[in-house]
Amino acid sequence: MKILIAYATSEGQTRKISRHISDRLADAGHAVEMLRLADASGLKIGRFDRVILAASIHVGHYQRELTEFVADHADALNEKPTLFVSVSLAAAGHDAEDWRGLDEILADFTEATNWTAGRTEQVAGAYLPSHYDLFRRFVMRRILAAKDPSADLAADKEYTDWGVLDAVVDGWLAE
Ligand SMILES: Cc1cc2nc3c(=O)[nH]c(=O)nc-3n(C[C@H](O)[C@H](O)[C@H](O)COP(=O)(O)O)c2cc1C
């Protein structure tokens, strides 16, 4: 199968997740094209059998290039089996309020684009102080200290569960 993986990332974790999915699909014999949404203008979605979109949440929103891409290609996307990978730190825990927030962010995105993916998966991202500027480091330290009191606030920490991600992708492919 020909599969498109198009992603947006701010600190790199969604690229890493997209690369992981791409490698898995390629190993299974699929023809995979992976590119940044920012570089996707003019892309013909009709060439692909399936499409995976991935983006991360910052201050309650996905990257603008995701919203623009989906709004531009909603009709073509609606004709394909699609998987939307939503990456955040809220998905790393079990806090009910955090998960309600994820539902609201997704609902806002759906309303803005008029598109609902065939399947949406909330995937835990990473805390990456080595990638943050001073202000972001300050804000994110406070958020992580509340969320994961045992975490070393000076160190990068990945919350992505690669085994769960593999199962999601395999399940979606089998649908
Ligand atoms: C400035 C900033 C704001 C963030 N805002 C949110 C947020 O509102 N909700 C959330 O769940 N995660 C939030 N995160 C966590 C990111 O979604 C998480 O680090 C993710 O792995 C980033 O993926 P990326 O590296 O592909 O951009 C934020 C991270 C940063 C640095």
The ligand as an ORCA input file, in Angstrom:
! r2SCAN-3c Opt
* xyz 0 1
  C       5.374     25.785     25.196
  C       4.709     24.431     25.292
  C       3.333     24.362     25.456
  C       2.697     23.111     25.576
  N       1.338     23.071     25.737
  C       0.731     21.877     25.931
  C      -0.676     21.821     26.152
  O      -1.395     22.822     26.121
  N      -1.217     20.591     26.410
  C      -0.462     19.455     26.433
  O      -1.001     18.393     26.686
  N       0.871     19.476     26.165
  C       1.479     20.662     25.930
  N       2.823     20.702     25.673
  C       3.579     19.454     25.579
  C       3.816     19.026     24.106
  O       2.609     18.713     23.468
  C       4.754     17.814     24.128
  O       5.986     18.217     24.647
  C       4.938     17.170     22.769
  O       5.798     16.062     22.909
  C       5.507     18.153     21.752
  O       5.644     17.491     20.517
  P       6.646     18.057     19.391
  O       8.032     17.888     19.963
  O       6.416     17.189     18.230
  O       6.253     19.471     19.157
  C       3.466     21.918     25.520
  C       4.852     22.005     25.332
  C       5.471     23.233     25.213
  C       6.959     23.299     25.016
*
